[in-house]
C-alpha cells in the first residue's frame, strides 16, 4: 500500500496532475533549466579553447545531466501504467505502449548520450553531440505553445504538402527555362537543369548568394519574375501555419475554459452547447499578488475560475487555498447574498469571471437553460449542501479541507435565518 501511494505521488509530480502542484512545478522548471544548460554546454564543447580549458568540468556536468535524464526516463516508465488511457493494458503492455509515444521517444533520446558515453566512448562522438542537441525537443513537453505549433503543422500537413508541390513546380519550371536561356552563355554555371535548380531555389527563397546570376537580358527578365513570385510562394506556407496556429491556440483555450465550466456542479447536467454559451460569458481578470479579489460584506454577484495562480480564501475559522483549475463562488450566481469571506491573490493570478447579471441575461433568452439551472440550484438547496463562506461542499473538496468542517461537532453559523445576512465573525484573525 505504501508503494502504491509513493507511485501515485510520483505520477502526480511527473505528469503535473493532482494536488502536488508545487513539487511538480519545481521538477518541471528544474528540468527546463537542465535542458537549456545541456544545450549550451554541447555548443561550448565544440569550441577548442573552451574544450581545452574546461574539458573535464564540461564532461562531468554532461555526465551528471545524463544521469538525471536517465532517471527521469526510468521513473516515467515506472508510472506509465497509471496513465488513464493505458491502465487497461496491464503493467507490461502499458509501459511498452507508453515507450513508443512521441514524448517517451524524446525522453529516450535525452537519455541515450549517457549510454553511448559509457559503452561506446570513442566510436560515437558525433552521435553523442547530435543527441545532446536533440534534447531541445524535450522542451515541447513543457511548452504548450510549442506543442500547439507542432499540432498545427500536423493538422495542416495536406495544405502544406500542396503548397510545397506548387513551390517545387515553380522552381523546376524556372530552372528548366533558365537552363535553356543561359546554358550557351554560361556553360559552366548552367551545365544542367540540376544547376538551374540550385539557382532557382536561392532566387525563390530570396537568398540570392550571387555566385550564379543570369547574364543575358532574357535571363535577367526571367530572374526578376522568379524573384517577385518568390515572395508570394514563401508567404503561402507561412500563412497556412500562422492561421492554423492561431486556430489551435483558440481551440485549446476554449477547451480548457469549457472543461472548467463543465465541472461546476451547478452546470454539470447542461448540454455541451449550453456549457459553451456560458463559457462565452467569461471575462479575463488579472490580480497581482496580495490584491483583493472579493471583500467580506460585498454582494456576491460573481463566480471565479482560476486559470493560473493561487488564491487565499479567509473563512471565519479556516483559510482555504485554491489553485489552478479550481473555482469558487458558484452559489453566488443564484443567491447573490453578502460575502462572508475575504479572497486575496496568494500569488499573481489569472482569473476568469462569470457575472451573475450576464448569466441571468442568458437565462432570460433561453427558458430551457434557465429552468435547468434554477432546478439544479433548488435541488442543491433542498439537499442541504453546506455553504461555508465563499465555498460550497464541492469547492471545499478541491482544497481537501471539507472533512475538517464536516466532522466538527459544531459548525459556524455564517448566515442568520432572519435576514440572510452574515453573522459577526467571532475569529477575526485567519488561521494560517
N, C-alpha and C positions, 0 to 999 in steps of 0.2 A: 504493500500500500504506500509505503514511504517512497519507493522507487517511482511509482505511478505519479505521485504528487510532484516529485522532482522533475520527471519527464514533462508533465503538463506545464510546470512553471518555465522550464527551458523552452518549450514550444511557444509559449506566450511571449517570452522575451525575444526569441529569434524572429518570430513571424509578426511581432507587434500586434498581438491580439490580447484580449482580456484586460486586467486591471493593472498590470505591471508596466505602465506607460513610461515611467521614469527610467527604469532599468533598460527597457527596450530602446529608449531614446539615446541613452548613454552608449549602448552597444552599437547602435546604428551610426551615430556620429563618430565613434571611435574607429569603426571600420572604414568610414568615408575618408577620415584623415589618413589612415594607414594606406589606403589605396592611392591617394594623391601623393603621399610621401614615397611610395614604391615607384610610381611613375617618374617622379623627379629623380630618384636615385638611379633608376635604369638609364635615364638620359645622361646624368652626370658621369656614370661609369664608363660611357663611351668617350669621354674627354681624356686623352692620355695624361695630361698634367694632373688632373684631379684623381685619376685612377692610380697614379704612382704615389701621390701624397696621402690619399685617404682610402687606398685599396682595401686594407684589412678591415677598417671600420665599416666601409660600404658593404663588404661581404657579410660581416656579422649582422648588420641591420637587415640585409636581404634574407639571411637565414632565419632570423627571428620573425620577420614578417611572414616568411613561408610557413613556419610552424603555426602561426596564428591562422593563416588561411586553410591549412590542412585540418586543424582542429575544428574550425568553423564548418568545413565541408562534412567532416565526420559527424559532428553534432546535428547538422541539418538532416543527414541521412538517418540518424538515430531517432529523430522525432517525426520522420516523414509519414509514418503510419497514423499520425494524429490529424493529418490534413483531412477535412471533411470529404472531399471527392475520392480520397484514396483508402479510407478506412475499410471499405468492404472487401478489399483485395488481400487482407491479411498482412502480417509483419514483413514477409519476404517480398511478395509481389508489389506491395505498395511502395517499398523502397526502390525496387527496380524501375517501376513506372516513374517515380519521382526523379530517379537518376538520369532519365532521358529527356526531362523537361528542360527548356532553354535556360532557365535560371540555374538549375543544377549543373548543366554543362558548363556554363560560365564560371560557376564556383569551382568546378574541377579544373578548368583552365588556370584559375588563380592558384590552385594548389600544386599543379604539375611542376613548376620550376624547381621547387624544393626537391621533388623526387628525382628529377633529372640531375640536379647538382649532386645529390647523394650517391646515385647509382651510375651516372654517366658523366663524370665531372669534366672530361676532356672532349668527348665526342658530340656534345650537344650545346656548345656555346651560343651559336646563332639561334637555335630553337629557344633556349632559355631567355635570351634577350627579347625575342618576339613575344613569348608568352608573358613575360613580365609587363610589357607594354599593353598586352591584351587584358590585363587586369582592369584597365579603364572600363571595360564592358560591365564590370560588377557595379558600377555606379548606376546602371539602369534599374537595378533592384530598388535603389533608394531615391530615385528621381522620378516622380510621377510625370513630369513634363517630358523627360526623355522617353519613358515608356509610351506616352501618348504619341510622341513623334514617330516611334517605331511602329505603333499600331496604325497610325495614319498612312504611313508608307505602305504597310502591308495591305490595308484596305483598298488603297488606290493603285495596286500593282498593275491591274489591267490598263488603266488610263496611262500610267507611267510607261508601260511597255508600248502602248500605242504611240505616245509622243516620242519615245526613243526610236521607234521604227521610222517615224517621219523625219527626225533629225538625221538618222543614218542614211535615209534615202536621199536627202538633200546633199549630205556630204559625198555620197557616192556619185551623184549626178554632177556636182561641182568638180570633183576630182577628175571625172572622165572628160568633161568639157575642157578643163584647164590642161589636161594632158594632151588633148588633140590640138589645142591652140598653141601651147608653149613648148611642145616637145622638140620642134625643129630649131627653135632659138635657144633653148636651154636643155640640151640632151642629157647633161649630167644631173641636173636637179629634177627634171621630169622624165626620168628614164622609163617609168611605168605608171600605171594607174595607182599602184600602191604608194609611190612617191607623191602622187597627186592627192591621195587620201590624207597623208600627213599634212600637206599644205591646207587642205580643206578643213581639217579638224582645228588647226591653230587659228584659222580665219573665222570659222563659225563660232568658236568659243571666245572670240575677240582677244586672244592672247597675242598672236602675231609676233613670233620671235624675230622675224626679219631675215632668217637665213635662207628662206625660199620665197621669192616675190616674183610676180609677173613682170615682164619687160615689154611686151607688145601692147599696143593701145587696146586691142580687143581683150587681151588678158586682164588689163587693168580695169576695164569696164566690168568684166565678169567678177573680178575680185571685189569691186565696190558693191555690186549687187549681193554677193555672198555675205559681205560684212553686215549690210543692213538686215539681211534675213537672219543673221546670227542672233541679233538682239531679240527678235520675236521668238525664235526657236528655243533659246535658253530660257526665256520667260515662261514658256509653256509648262514644263515640268515644275518650275518653281511655283507657279500659280496653283497648280494641282495640289502640291504638297502643302502650301500655305492654307488653302481653303479647307483641305482635309484635316489639318492640324487644329485649326480654329473650331471646326465641327466636332473633333474628338474632345477638345477641352470643354466645350459647351456641353457635350453629351455626358462627360464624366462628372462635371459639376451638377448637372441635373439629376443624374442617378444618385449621387451622394445626398443631395438635398431631398429627393423623393424618398429615399430609404429612411432618412431621419424622420420625416413626417409620418411615414407609414408605420413606424414602430411605436408611435404615440397611442396609448390605449383608446383615447377619445376618437381617433381616426382609423383604428386598425380594421374595422369592418367595412370601410369605404372601398369603392371600386378604384382601380388604378387611375382611371381618368379623373375621378373626383379628388384623389390624393394629388394628382398633378395640378389640378386647378388651385388647390390650397398652396402647393409649393410655389406657384407663380406669385403669390401674395407676399412672400418673404422678402424682407429688406435687410441689406447688409449693415452692420454696425461694428465699428472698431472702438475698443476701450483699452486705454493704457493701464499698465499695472497700478493697482491701488485705486483706480477710478470706480465711482459708484454706478452700478448698473440699475439698481432699484433701491429705494429707501423705505424704511419702515413707516407706515402710515400713508404711503402713496396709493392711489387707486390702481388695483391690479388689473390692468387692461391689456397686457401684452404677454405673449409666450416667447421664450427664448430657446434657441438651439445653439449649441457651442460647436462651431466648425473648426476652431483652433484655439488652444489655450486652456485655461482652467479658471473656474470661478469659486468664490468662497461665500457660502450662504450661512449667515449667522442666525440660527434659531434661538429661541429663549434658553434652551438647556443643551444645545448641541451646535457644533459648527460642522457643516457638511461641505465637502469639496467635490465638485463635478468637473470632469474633463471633456476632452474632445469627443463628439458624438452624443453627448448627453443632452437632456432637455429639462426645463423647469418652467413652472407657471401654467401648466396645461389647463387646470380648472379655472384659472383666472379669465380665460377666454369666455366662459359662460357665466360665472358668478360675479366677476368684477367687484369683489369686496376690497377692503383695505389690506394692504400688505402687512404681514406680521413678522417679516424678517428683512434684514438688510443684505443686499447682494453686492459684492465688490469683485473686481477682477484680481485674482491671485497673481496673475501674470498678464502680459499683453494678450488680448483676446480678440478673436473674430467671431461675431455673433450673427445669427440670422433671426430676425424679429418678425413675429406674426401678431399684428394688432387686432384686437377684438372688433374694432369698427370695420376693418377690411373684411374679416371673416363674416360678420353679420350682414354686410352688403352682399357678399357672395351667397349667403343663405337666403336672403330675400329674393335673389334672382333664381335660385334653384330650390323649389319647395321640397323635393325629394331629399336633397342633401341636407337641408335644414332639419327635416324630420329625423334622419338617421343620427345626426349629431346630438340633437336635443333628447332623443330617446336614449342614446348611449349615456349622456350626462345624467339623465333621470335614473337610469338603471344603476349607475355607479353610486349615485347618492342614496338610493334605496338599499343598495348592498352594504352601505355603511363603510365605504372606503375612507380610511383615515386621512385627514388633511393636517399636516404639521407645518405651519408657516407657509412657505412657498411651495412645498413639495407634497405630492400625493404619494400613495403607497409605492407605486411602480418607480417613481422618480427617486425615492429614498433607496430603493433596492440597487439603483445604479451605483450609489456611493457605498453600498454594503453596510449601512448603519441602521436599517429599519428594524432589525431584530432587537436592538437595544431599547427602542421605544416600545415595541410590541410586547416584550417580556416584562416591562416595568410594571410595578404594582399600581402606580398612579401616574396618569399622563397629564401633561399641562393642558389647561383649557385655553385654547387660542381664540375662540370666538364665544361671545356671550349669547345666550339664547334670546334676550330681549331685543337687541338692536343689531345683532350680527356684526358687532364691531370687535376689534381685538381687545382683549383684556390687558391689564397692566403687566408689563414684563417684570417678573419677580427676580430675575437674574440678569441685570444689565450687562454684566461682563461676560462676553462669549468665551466659551471654553476652547482653548487651543489644543 
